[in-house]
Amino acid sequence: MYAELIENITPDDRKALADKGVPSSRISEWKSGLRFPTRPQVIALATVKKIDYIELERELMLLETEAEAAKKPAMKALLDHARSTGQLL
């Protein structure tokens, strides 16, 4: 969902996000993978794109955890354990 959302941000979406305090440069950072949205930016993005904030937040939490797990063995072990016990899909 997240990747599709940011790939399909229109100029009108950029303006609406800017009105909510999210600069266009930040959207470019999301698209390039340099950053993930902050919690307030997730709310803004969900509001602009008219999607469920909690679903977007859940996906971003998992993406952030996976990115950290790729760098830190301890985090990878925690993520693997959570998946093996059914706590994460």
C-alpha positions as CSV (number, residue, x, y, z in Angstrom):
1,M,0.0,0.0,0.0
2,Y,2.7,2.5,1.0
3,A,4.8,2.1,-2.1
4,E,1.8,2.5,-4.3
5,L,0.6,5.5,-2.4
6,I,3.8,7.4,-2.7
7,E,4.3,6.5,-6.4
8,N,0.8,7.8,-7.2
9,I,1.1,11.2,-5.4
10,T,-0.4,13.8,-7.7
11,P,0.5,17.5,-7.8
12,D,-2.8,18.1,-6.0
13,D,-1.7,15.6,-3.3
14,R,1.6,17.4,-2.9
15,K,-0.2,20.7,-2.4
16,A,-2.6,19.2,0.1
17,L,0.3,17.6,2.0
18,A,2.2,20.9,1.9
19,D,-0.9,22.6,3.4
20,K,-0.6,20.1,6.2
21,G,3.1,20.8,6.8
22,V,4.7,18.2,4.6
23,P,7.2,19.8,2.2
24,S,7.5,18.4,-1.4
25,S,11.2,17.6,-0.6
26,R,10.1,15.2,2.1
27,I,7.8,13.4,-0.4
28,S,10.8,13.0,-2.7
29,E,12.8,11.5,0.2
30,W,10.0,9.0,0.8
31,K,10.0,8.0,-2.9
32,S,13.8,7.6,-3.0
33,G,13.7,5.5,0.2
34,L,15.9,8.0,2.2
35,R,13.2,8.4,4.9
36,F,9.9,7.0,6.1
37,P,7.1,9.4,7.1
38,T,7.0,10.6,10.7
39,R,3.8,9.7,12.6
40,P,2.2,13.2,11.9
41,Q,3.2,12.8,8.2
42,V,1.5,9.4,8.1
43,I,-1.7,11.0,9.4
44,A,-1.4,13.7,6.8
45,L,-0.8,11.2,4.0
46,A,-3.7,9.0,5.1
47,T,-6.0,12.0,5.3
48,V,-5.0,13.3,1.8
49,K,-5.2,9.9,0.2
50,K,-8.4,9.0,2.1
51,I,-7.2,5.7,3.5
52,D,-7.2,4.1,7.0
53,Y,-4.4,5.7,9.1
54,I,-4.0,2.6,11.2
55,E,-3.5,0.3,8.2
56,L,-0.9,2.7,6.8
57,E,0.8,3.0,10.2
58,R,0.9,-0.8,10.6
59,E,2.6,-1.2,7.2
60,L,5.1,1.5,7.9
61,M,6.0,0.1,11.3
62,L,6.7,-3.3,9.6
63,L,8.8,-1.6,6.9
64,E,10.8,0.3,9.4
65,T,11.4,-2.8,11.5
66,E,12.5,-4.8,8.4
67,A,14.9,-2.0,7.5
68,E,16.4,-2.0,11.0
69,A,16.5,-5.8,11.0
70,A,18.6,-5.7,7.8
71,K,21.3,-3.8,9.7
72,K,21.0,-5.3,13.2
73,P,21.1,-9.0,13.9
74,A,19.3,-8.7,17.3
75,M,16.4,-6.9,15.6
76,K,16.3,-9.5,12.9
77,A,16.0,-12.2,15.6
78,L,13.2,-10.4,17.3
79,L,11.4,-9.9,13.9
80,D,11.9,-13.6,13.0
81,H,10.5,-14.7,16.4
82,A,7.5,-12.4,16.1
83,R,6.7,-13.9,12.7
84,S,7.3,-17.5,13.9
85,T,4.8,-17.0,16.8
86,G,2.2,-15.5,14.5
87,Q,2.5,-12.0,16.0
88,L,3.3,-10.6,12.6
89,L,2.1,-11.6,9.2
